[in-house]
Amino acid sequence: MSSAAIATLLKMMESLPVDVQEQVAEHLREYIYDLQDENRWNESFQRTEQKLVAAAKRAKQEIAEGQATVMDYDQL
């Protein structure tokens, strides 16, 4: 985002009552935290995607060969 866009947002916020400014700031913080979290997830997934694909292929092969067993979730 350019500094002009940020300046525009600040001017818009400054025109609001202080309590509303606080609400907007809180919403923006939450939104930015969510975006950062999503970016971390995407980066993590990209680093491990090939391993996940390999594990899925291996599992599919084991199922086809009859080597897979049903997981008993009550035993975990």
C-alpha positions as CSV (number, residue, x, y, z in Angstrom):
1,M,0.0,0.0,0.0
2,S,1.4,3.4,-0.9
3,S,2.0,6.1,1.6
4,A,-0.8,8.1,-0.1
5,A,-3.3,5.3,0.6
6,I,-2.2,5.2,4.2
7,A,-2.5,9.0,4.5
8,T,-6.0,8.8,3.0
9,L,-7.0,6.2,5.5
10,L,-5.6,8.2,8.4
11,K,-7.5,11.3,7.3
12,M,-10.7,9.3,7.0
13,M,-10.2,7.9,10.5
14,E,-9.3,11.3,12.0
15,S,-12.7,12.5,10.8
16,L,-14.4,9.9,13.1
17,P,-15.1,10.3,16.8
18,V,-12.3,8.9,19.0
19,D,-14.3,5.9,20.2
20,V,-15.1,4.9,16.5
21,Q,-11.4,5.4,15.7
22,E,-10.5,2.9,18.4
23,Q,-13.0,0.4,16.9
24,V,-11.6,0.9,13.4
25,A,-8.1,0.5,14.7
26,E,-9.0,-2.8,16.5
27,H,-10.7,-4.2,13.4
28,L,-7.6,-3.3,11.3
29,R,-5.3,-4.9,13.9
30,E,-7.4,-8.1,13.8
31,Y,-7.5,-8.1,10.0
32,I,-3.8,-7.6,9.7
33,Y,-3.1,-10.4,12.3
34,D,-5.3,-12.7,10.2
35,L,-3.5,-11.8,7.0
36,Q,-0.1,-12.4,8.7
37,D,-1.3,-15.7,10.0
38,E,-2.6,-16.7,6.5
39,N,0.7,-15.7,5.0
40,R,2.6,-17.9,7.5
41,W,0.3,-20.8,6.8
42,N,0.7,-20.4,3.0
43,E,4.5,-20.2,3.4
44,S,4.5,-23.3,5.6
45,F,2.3,-25.2,3.2
46,Q,4.5,-24.3,0.2
47,R,7.6,-25.6,2.1
48,T,5.9,-28.9,2.9
49,E,3.7,-29.4,-0.1
50,Q,5.9,-32.0,-1.8
51,K,6.2,-34.0,1.4
52,L,2.4,-34.0,1.8
53,V,2.0,-35.1,-1.8
54,A,4.5,-37.9,-1.3
55,A,2.8,-39.1,1.9
56,A,-0.6,-39.1,0.2
57,K,0.8,-41.2,-2.7
58,R,2.4,-43.6,-0.2
59,A,-0.9,-43.9,1.7
60,K,-2.8,-44.5,-1.5
61,Q,-0.4,-47.2,-2.5
62,E,-0.6,-48.9,0.8
63,I,-4.4,-48.9,0.7
64,A,-4.3,-50.4,-2.9
65,E,-1.8,-53.1,-1.7
66,G,-4.0,-53.9,1.3
67,Q,-1.4,-52.8,3.8
68,A,-3.5,-50.1,5.4
69,T,-5.4,-50.6,8.6
70,V,-8.4,-48.6,9.9
71,M,-7.3,-46.2,12.6
72,D,-9.0,-46.6,16.0
73,Y,-9.5,-43.1,17.2
74,D,-10.6,-44.3,20.6
75,Q,-7.1,-45.8,21.2
76,L,-5.4,-42.4,20.7
